[in-house]
């Protein structure tokens, strides 16, 4: 396996690159293991740099996507927050764009059909594109037509050439994952009807740095976008960011409305670009104390948990997601400290967390085993999870919410 270290920006090809943060070597965040697997775990460098030319923050190295995505354990439909917000989005886009049975909505990385099924309910034709075979199969079974492929420039052209150009293209949490980002955006440009819109959601680098969301950094996430960086990228392919919203998903994301460059940018786009300039998002200084603030968080959280353990308390964790893997590994919290991790996804239960070997159990085990404290790894769904776990909390259990600042709830 080769780990390719980049010499040039993956977006604009500049070699003027500045270091941002180094998390050392880390296991692949979604590489859950069987408990009896004693084979050596692959670990790869995990570090960020920023291109000084286009300001895109990106990983220093690339793991071949095939190693990470072919059997993907993340099934979107398991989060109720996500299901609700996707239903709203489908309704909204159908109304705003006046979609009918003559339109086509395409979703790139359509997962188990968690978004497209809402369009189907509204009578709008859909096409999913999802490279993970096991996940695509679930979508097909529930009636969402799905191509088991990676989205590329050539697939975008093929769709347009076969009468399947899209009125709306969704790409949720995928722009961050694709190393060949120019090929991907060229594909969107090719597949989008002249009056179409691509709705792209991707985590916002200003929230990553501002809120110390270092655990959203893992090998699958190659890019950490600012509006400045994404504008430069899409303009290269005859597109423009026509509008932008900030949404709470994944710790703070941008929802970008991308259209062909014949369309103007909204005032909101201009204002957010201006605010990024004012914050200094395009300067080295903005990132200079990020690493130090992450280490401070590590010290606070690990000191607290070690003190609780020394006092005889039991500690578990909630949320066997990729960000949990990153946090546990970077903080050095293993099975000696954390008894178990619970997760609602049956696909993860019975496996162990990558790197630290902590067993993953069903969410009900929290109430049954009643650990004194539970480290909330899925802090991005804090409100939803605290609500669901009222019984555990009423029985004396306490959640430790680690990000952006430590709190006991
Ligand atoms: Zn660049």
Boltz pocket constraint, residues with backbone or C-beta under 6 A from the ligand:
constraints:
  - pocket:
      binder: B
      contacts: [[A, 9], [A, 10], [A, 11], [A, 12], [A, 13], [A, 14], [A, 51], [A, 52], [A, 53], [A, 54], [A, 55], [A, 56]]
      max_distance: 6.0
